[in-house]
């Protein structure tokens, strides 16, 4: 569907944007009204107080240092885990027997709770950035690996058969048919893994850190500073929304050759 307005009306994208704004404003207004009236403000704070706290944080140099450290850890873990997951998924797709042999091992490793693994990583790699990067990488790796492998193994056999009839070699089938067909799976895995990279870093900073957004969040939560805690959560939400928007744009460019459904056309930003 086109984004152009029909009969002088608003476009679909404009309607969705306005609907999102109205929903958020209504939610914040209800929260502001309910805090102190229906719910004790100690437990949920107030949007107005959170806004004041966020504004004050913007003038603290330590806040930007914490944001910088967490961003480095997150992007480091995301890059390592994402590259490793995609590379191994593509590699094992070339050898399905090896993928079947190793599948129970990967499933077992992925079932390990990361909160239980975090203390071990801190013992192995120390309390600096390395342990947080590794923890984030373990979360990202399995999401991207399983998505990539599934995408490569679920390529339509008809496409492969047509390529073989046209005289394509195994390498050409792999690079010209299987990889492009699995791109949407790979991008979905990478986009899904993005918030988990941040979660891994925050968990690591919660357990052992002297800097970072997770350390800052832990400091506020352990001192029962609800306003500060909510402010840090909003910062993380805003950061992830920006990164997710960037990933959607990248995905749209990479998959511009692929026809999209009406729903995808209407809901893409």
Secondary structure, 3 states (H helix, E strand, C coil): CCCCCCCCCCCHHHHHHHHHHHHHHHHHHHHHHHECCCECHHHHCCHHHHHHHHHHHCCCHHHHHHHHHHHHHHHHHHHHHHHHHHHHHHHHHHCHHHHHHHHHHHHHHHCCCHHHHHHHHHHHHCCCHHHHHHHHHHHHHHHHHHHHHHHHHCCCHHHHHHHHHCCCCHHHHHHHHHHHHHHHHHHHHHHHHHHHHHHHHHHHHHHCCCCCHHHHHHHHHHCCCHHHHHHHHHHHHHHHHHHHHHHHHHHHHHCCCCCCCHHHHHHCC
